[in-house]
Amino acid sequence: MLTTEEQAVVDTVRDFVEREVRPVARDLEHADAYPDELIEQMKRLGVFGLAIPEPWGEAPVSMPCYALVTAELARGWMSLAGAMGGHTVVSKLVLAFGTPEQKDHYLPRMATGEIRATMALTEPGGGSDLQAMTTTARPDGDGYVVNGAKTWITNARRSRLIALMCKTDPSARPRHKGISILLVEHGPGLTVSRDLPKLGYKGVESCELVFEDYRAPRTALLGAEEGRGFAQMMKGLEVGRIQVAARALGVGRAAFDDALRYAQERESFGKPIWKHQAVGNHLADMATDLTAARQLILHAAERYESGARCDMEAGMAKLFASEAAMRAALNAVRIHGGYGYSTEFDVERYFRDAPLMIVGEGTNEIQRNVIAAQLVKRGGLD
């Protein structure tokens, strides 16, 4: 249950989406243009600081509220939710594991959006197997020398802070004991090599990063203790997966809203098309899916807020919500008929954006592995 203040935050973001985002999203998306003005407005609304409490931030909200804000942004344009997704995960990482100096140095400017952050996990040859990463940070004097490559890094060019997952001890066994997170900034030795072309998720960049003898100070090590990075990032991904599930909910809701509206306006054989059973059934399935997805997301978010482990719950929410969004987007195209295939309608964008949530932040095949492992470990469902 949201507080009155939190509901006001969600309402404010919803109004922003209706007034500022939806009228321009189609043109910006088709032009693959970075939404500078919308990002500036999000800064003024405090969106980038929603996860950062005092004394560094001003208006932190609960995880359920954050999830609903994310869904509202994605309902307007999923790329806007992506622009703040990794930033929030890094905020949570610094809050939970950072040294006092790291918190004081980064969090105040992250809260205002002056510094926007991203994560660098995935490697060109590694995919979902994070422990197989080859990016290394070799201790050298009073710092580290970093070499390796990362890919599919959202906001790579515009983020001033990167939470880099790397190996500080490549020989460690088990492998995860050698993984650390470095808080790095752009500088000599770090190249954003190229922007990756994408089916959807336009506007914000997804890039490859190359580290060639990049030097990072010892103070860049998150938490100041090596070998903790894998466990730290797994906790961060609980937030990430709730966020991606909420993005899917927003895209699915946009697809449903457009389909419901069109089904009431469009007539065939003398009646609105929603009265044809085939169309009505699609609408019923979409609404049921999205209602269930919302409840799963809130369940995971509330469990996170309580401090309990929620990797299974976040995985369930991400798995179900992303598949529901894909079904909703396809059904919206079906309900729109030929117009659903036209770039003059938004449903083709939802259909291109929805697959990202199925493969991003750990593929749905990985989510099923996580869920199954936790079911066995916990002795079944609670």
C-alpha positions as CSV (number, residue, x, y, z in Angstrom):
1,M,0.0,0.0,0.0
2,L,1.4,3.4,-1.0
3,T,1.4,6.3,1.3
4,T,-0.5,9.5,0.3
5,E,2.8,11.1,-0.6
6,E,3.9,8.1,-2.7
7,Q,0.6,8.0,-4.5
8,A,1.1,11.7,-5.3
9,V,4.5,10.8,-6.8
10,V,3.0,8.2,-9.1
11,D,0.2,10.6,-10.1
12,T,2.8,13.3,-10.9
13,V,4.7,11.0,-13.1
14,R,1.5,9.8,-14.8
15,D,0.6,13.4,-15.6
16,F,4.1,14.0,-16.9
17,V,3.7,11.0,-19.2
18,E,0.3,12.1,-20.5
19,R,1.3,15.7,-21.0
20,E,4.9,15.6,-22.1
21,V,5.9,12.1,-23.2
22,R,3.1,10.4,-25.2
23,P,2.7,13.4,-27.6
24,V,6.3,13.2,-28.7
25,A,7.4,9.5,-28.1
26,R,6.5,8.2,-31.5
27,D,8.5,10.9,-33.4
28,L,11.5,10.6,-31.0
29,E,11.5,6.8,-31.2
30,H,11.3,6.7,-35.0
31,A,14.1,9.2,-35.2
32,D,16.1,7.3,-32.6
33,A,16.7,10.6,-31.0
34,Y,18.0,11.0,-27.4
35,P,15.2,12.6,-25.3
36,D,17.3,15.4,-23.7
37,E,14.4,17.6,-22.8
38,L,12.4,14.7,-21.2
39,I,15.4,13.6,-19.2
40,E,15.9,17.1,-17.9
41,Q,12.2,17.2,-16.8
42,M,12.7,13.8,-15.1
43,K,15.6,15.3,-13.2
44,R,13.4,18.2,-12.1
45,L,10.7,15.8,-11.0
46,G,13.3,14.0,-8.8
47,V,13.0,10.7,-10.7
48,F,16.7,9.9,-10.5
49,G,16.7,10.3,-6.8
50,L,13.7,8.1,-5.9
51,A,15.9,5.4,-4.4
52,I,18.3,7.7,-2.5
53,P,17.4,8.7,1.1
54,E,18.7,11.6,3.3
55,P,21.2,13.0,3.9
56,W,22.1,12.5,0.2
57,G,18.6,12.7,-1.4
58,E,15.3,14.3,-0.6
59,A,12.4,12.2,-1.5
60,P,13.1,8.4,-1.3
61,V,10.1,6.1,-2.0
62,S,9.4,2.5,-1.3
63,M,10.1,-0.2,-3.8
64,P,6.4,-0.7,-4.7
65,C,6.2,3.1,-5.4
66,Y,9.3,2.9,-7.5
67,A,8.0,0.0,-9.5
68,L,4.8,1.9,-10.3
69,V,6.7,5.0,-11.3
70,T,8.7,2.8,-13.6
71,A,5.6,1.3,-15.1
72,E,4.1,4.8,-15.8
73,L,7.3,5.9,-17.6
74,A,7.3,2.8,-19.7
75,R,3.7,3.3,-20.5
76,G,4.7,6.5,-22.1
77,W,7.9,5.3,-23.7
78,M,9.9,2.3,-22.4
79,S,13.2,4.0,-23.2
80,L,12.6,6.6,-20.5
81,A,12.3,3.8,-17.9
82,G,15.5,2.4,-19.3
83,A,17.3,5.7,-18.8
84,M,16.8,5.5,-15.1
85,G,16.8,1.7,-14.5
86,G,20.5,0.9,-14.3
87,H,21.0,4.2,-12.4
88,T,18.7,3.1,-9.6
89,V,20.4,-0.3,-9.4
90,V,23.8,1.5,-9.0
91,S,22.2,3.8,-6.4
92,K,21.1,0.8,-4.4
93,L,24.5,-0.8,-4.7
94,V,26.3,2.3,-3.4
95,L,23.8,2.7,-0.6
96,A,24.0,-1.0,0.5
97,F,27.7,-1.7,0.0
98,G,29.6,1.6,-0.6
99,T,32.1,3.1,1.8
100,P,31.0,6.4,3.6
101,E,33.4,8.2,1.2
102,Q,31.8,6.6,-1.8
103,K,28.3,7.5,-0.6
104,D,29.2,11.1,0.1
105,H,31.0,11.5,-3.2
106,Y,28.4,10.0,-5.5
107,L,24.9,9.9,-4.0
108,P,24.1,13.6,-3.7
109,R,24.8,14.2,-7.4
110,M,23.1,10.9,-8.4
111,A,20.0,12.0,-6.6
112,T,19.7,15.2,-8.7
113,G,20.6,13.3,-11.9
114,E,23.8,15.4,-12.3
115,I,25.6,12.1,-12.3
116,R,23.7,9.2,-14.0
117,A,25.0,5.7,-13.6
118,T,24.9,2.4,-15.4
119,M,26.0,-1.2,-14.9
120,A,28.6,-3.1,-17.0
121,L,28.0,-6.8,-16.6
122,T,27.5,-8.6,-19.9
123,E,30.5,-9.5,-22.1
124,P,30.5,-10.3,-25.8
125,G,31.2,-14.0,-25.2
126,G,29.7,-14.4,-21.8
127,G,26.0,-13.6,-21.9
128,S,24.1,-14.9,-18.9
129,D,27.2,-16.7,-17.4
130,L,28.5,-13.8,-15.4
131,Q,31.1,-15.9,-13.6
132,A,32.8,-16.6,-17.0
133,M,33.7,-13.0,-17.5
134,T,37.2,-12.2,-18.8
135,T,37.4,-8.5,-17.8
136,T,40.2,-8.2,-15.2
137,A,41.3,-5.5,-12.8
138,R,44.9,-6.3,-11.9
139,P,46.2,-4.7,-8.7
140,D,49.0,-2.3,-9.5
141,G,50.5,0.1,-7.0
142,D,47.7,2.2,-5.5
143,G,45.1,1.1,-8.0
144,Y,44.0,-1.3,-10.6
145,V,44.7,-1.8,-14.3
146,V,41.6,-2.9,-16.1
147,N,41.4,-4.8,-19.4
148,G,38.4,-6.4,-21.2
149,A,35.2,-5.6,-22.9
150,K,31.5,-5.2,-22.0
151,T,28.5,-5.1,-24.3
152,W,24.8,-4.0,-24.2
153,I,25.6,-1.2,-21.8
154,T,22.6,1.2,-21.7
155,N,23.4,4.9,-21.4
156,A,27.1,4.1,-21.9
157,R,27.9,7.4,-23.5
158,R,25.9,9.7,-21.2
159,S,26.4,7.9,-17.8
160,R,29.2,9.5,-15.8
161,L,29.5,6.5,-13.4
162,I,29.8,2.8,-14.4
163,A,29.5,0.0,-11.9
164,L,32.0,-2.4,-13.6
165,M,31.9,-6.1,-12.7
166,C,35.3,-7.6,-13.2
167,K,37.7,-10.2,-11.9
168,T,40.3,-9.0,-9.3
169,D,41.4,-12.6,-8.8
170,P,41.0,-14.6,-12.0
171,S,42.4,-17.7,-10.3
172,A,39.9,-17.8,-7.4
173,R,37.8,-20.9,-6.9
174,P,34.9,-20.9,-6.8
175,R,35.0,-18.3,-9.6
176,H,32.6,-15.9,-8.0
177,K,35.0,-15.4,-5.1
178,G,37.3,-13.5,-7.5
179,I,34.7,-11.0,-8.7
180,S,34.6,-7.4,-7.6
181,I,32.7,-4.2,-8.6
182,L,34.7,-1.1,-9.5
183,L,33.0,2.4,-9.6
184,V,34.7,3.8,-12.7
185,E,34.3,7.0,-14.7
186,H,35.1,7.8,-18.3
187,G,38.8,8.5,-19.0
188,P,41.9,7.3,-20.8
189,G,41.8,3.6,-21.5
190,L,38.0,3.4,-21.7
191,T,36.5,3.6,-25.2
192,V,32.8,3.4,-26.1
193,S,33.5,1.5,-29.2
194,R,30.2,1.5,-30.9
195,D,26.4,1.9,-30.5
196,L,24.6,-1.4,-31.1
197,P,21.7,-1.3,-33.6
198,K,18.4,-2.5,-32.0
199,L,15.0,-3.7,-33.0
200,G,13.4,-1.4,-30.4
201,Y,14.4,0.4,-27.2
202,K,15.4,3.4,-29.3
203,G,16.6,6.8,-28.2
204,V,18.8,5.7,-25.4
205,E,22.1,4.1,-26.5
206,S,23.3,0.6,-25.9
207,C,27.0,0.3,-26.5
208,E,30.1,-1.8,-26.3
209,L,32.8,-0.7,-23.9
210,V,36.5,-1.6,-24.3
211,F,39.0,-1.2,-21.4
212,E,42.7,-1.1,-22.4
213,D,45.0,-0.6,-19.5
214,Y,42.4,1.6,-17.9
215,R,43.6,2.8,-14.5
216,A,41.2,3.0,-11.5
217,P,42.2,4.0,-8.0
218,R,41.8,1.6,-5.0
219,T,39.0,3.8,-3.8
220,A,37.0,2.8,-6.8
221,L,36.5,-0.7,-5.3
222,L,32.9,-0.9,-4.1
223,G,32.9,-1.5,-0.3
224,A,36.7,-1.5,-0.3
225,E,36.9,-5.4,0.0
226,E,37.7,-7.5,-3.0
227,G,35.8,-10.7,-4.0
228,R,32.4,-9.4,-2.9
229,G,31.2,-8.2,-6.3
230,F,29.2,-11.2,-7.3
231,A,27.0,-11.3,-4.2
232,Q,26.7,-7.5,-4.3
233,M,25.4,-7.6,-7.9
234,M,23.0,-10.4,-7.3
235,K,21.4,-8.2,-4.7
236,G,21.4,-5.4,-7.1
237,L,19.7,-7.5,-9.8
238,E,16.7,-8.1,-7.5
239,V,16.1,-4.3,-8.0
240,G,16.9,-4.6,-11.7
241,R,14.5,-7.5,-12.3
242,I,11.6,-5.7,-10.4
243,Q,12.4,-2.7,-12.6
244,V,12.4,-4.6,-15.8
245,A,9.1,-6.3,-14.8
246,A,7.6,-2.9,-14.2
247,R,8.8,-1.7,-17.6
248,A,7.0,-4.7,-19.1
249,L,3.9,-3.9,-17.2
250,G,4.0,-0.3,-18.6
251,V,4.4,-1.5,-22.2
252,G,1.7,-4.1,-21.8
253,R,-0.6,-1.5,-20.3
254,A,0.0,0.9,-23.1
255,A,-0.8,-1.9,-25.6
256,F,-4.0,-2.8,-23.8
257,D,-5.2,0.8,-23.4
258,D,-4.7,1.5,-27.2
259,A,-6.4,-1.8,-28.1
260,L,-9.4,-1.2,-25.8
261,R,-9.8,2.3,-27.2
262,Y,-9.6,1.1,-30.8
263,A,-11.9,-1.8,-30.2
264,Q,-14.6,0.6,-29.0
265,E,-14.1,3.0,-31.9
266,R,-13.7,0.6,-34.8
267,E,-16.9,-1.0,-36.2
268,S,-17.3,-4.0,-38.4
269,F,-20.5,-5.8,-39.5
270,G,-22.6,-3.1,-37.8
271,K,-21.1,-3.2,-34.3
272,P,-17.9,-2.2,-32.4
273,I,-15.3,-4.9,-32.8
274,W,-15.0,-5.6,-29.1
275,K,-18.5,-7.2,-29.3
276,H,-17.0,-9.8,-31.6
277,Q,-16.1,-12.7,-29.4
278,A,-12.6,-13.2,-30.8
279,V,-11.6,-9.5,-30.1
280,G,-13.4,-9.5,-26.7
281,N,-11.4,-12.6,-25.7
282,H,-8.1,-10.9,-26.5
283,L,-9.1,-7.9,-24.4
284,A,-10.1,-10.2,-21.5
285,D,-6.9,-12.1,-21.6
286,M,-4.8,-9.0,-21.8
287,A,-6.5,-7.4,-18.8
288,T,-6.2,-10.6,-16.8
289,D,-2.5,-11.0,-17.6
290,L,-1.7,-7.4,-16.7
291,T,-3.6,-7.5,-13.4
292,A,-1.7,-10.6,-12.4
293,A,1.6,-9.1,-13.5
294,R,1.0,-6.0,-11.4
295,Q,0.3,-8.1,-8.3
296,L,3.4,-10.2,-8.8
297,I,5.5,-7.1,-9.2
298,L,4.1,-5.5,-6.0
299,H,4.5,-8.8,-4.2
300,A,8.2,-8.9,-5.1
301,A,8.6,-5.2,-4.3
302,E,7.0,-5.5,-0.9
303,R,9.2,-8.5,-0.1
304,Y,12.3,-6.4,-1.1
305,E,11.1,-3.5,1.0
306,S,10.8,-5.8,4.0
307,G,14.5,-6.8,3.7
308,A,13.8,-10.4,2.8
309,R,15.5,-12.2,0.0
310,C,13.4,-11.8,-3.1
311,D,15.4,-13.3,-6.0
312,M,12.7,-15.9,-6.7
313,E,9.9,-13.4,-6.4
314,A,11.7,-10.8,-8.6
315,G,12.4,-13.6,-11.1
316,M,8.7,-14.6,-11.1
317,A,7.6,-11.1,-11.6
318,K,10.1,-10.5,-14.4
319,L,9.2,-13.8,-16.1
320,F,5.5,-13.4,-16.0
321,A,5.3,-9.6,-16.7
322,S,7.6,-9.8,-19.7
323,E,5.8,-12.7,-21.3
324,A,2.4,-10.9,-20.6
325,A,3.7,-7.7,-22.2
326,M,4.7,-9.7,-25.3
327,R,1.3,-11.3,-25.5
328,A,-0.4,-8.0,-25.0
329,A,1.6,-6.3,-27.7
330,L,0.9,-9.0,-30.2
331,N,-2.8,-9.0,-29.4
332,A,-2.9,-5.2,-29.8
333,V,-1.5,-5.6,-33.3
334,R,-4.2,-8.2,-34.0
335,I,-7.0,-6.0,-32.7
336,H,-5.7,-3.1,-34.8
337,G,-5.6,-5.3,-37.9
338,G,-3.6,-3.7,-40.7
339,Y,-3.2,-0.5,-38.8
340,G,-1.4,-2.4,-36.1
341,Y,1.4,-3.0,-38.7
342,S,1.6,0.7,-39.5
343,T,4.2,3.0,-38.0
344,E,1.4,5.6,-37.7
345,F,0.1,3.7,-34.7
346,D,2.0,3.1,-31.5
347,V,1.3,-0.6,-31.2
348,E,4.1,-1.5,-33.6
349,R,6.5,0.2,-31.2
350,Y,5.2,-1.8,-28.2
351,F,5.7,-5.0,-30.3
352,R,9.3,-4.0,-30.9
353,D,10.0,-2.9,-27.3
354,A,8.4,-5.9,-25.5
355,P,11.1,-8.5,-26.4
356,L,13.8,-6.6,-24.6
357,M,12.2,-7.4,-21.2
358,I,12.2,-11.1,-22.1
359,V,15.9,-11.3,-22.8
360,G,17.2,-8.4,-20.6
361,E,18.3,-8.4,-17.0
362,G,18.8,-12.2,-17.2
363,T,16.8,-14.1,-19.9
364,N,13.5,-15.7,-19.0
365,E,15.3,-19.1,-19.3
366,I,17.7,-17.9,-16.5
367,Q,14.7,-16.7,-14.5
368,R,13.2,-20.2,-14.6
369,N,16.5,-21.6,-13.4
370,V,16.6,-19.1,-10.5
371,I,13.0,-19.9,-9.5
372,A,13.5,-23.7,-9.7
373,A,16.7,-23.5,-7.6
374,Q,15.0,-21.3,-4.9
375,L,12.0,-23.6,-4.8
376,V,14.2,-26.5,-4.0
377,K,16.3,-24.5,-1.5
378,R,13.2,-23.1,0.3
379,G,11.4,-26.4,0.3
380,G,8.7,-25.3,-2.1
381,L,6.4,-22.2,-2.0
382,D,6.1,-20.3,1.2
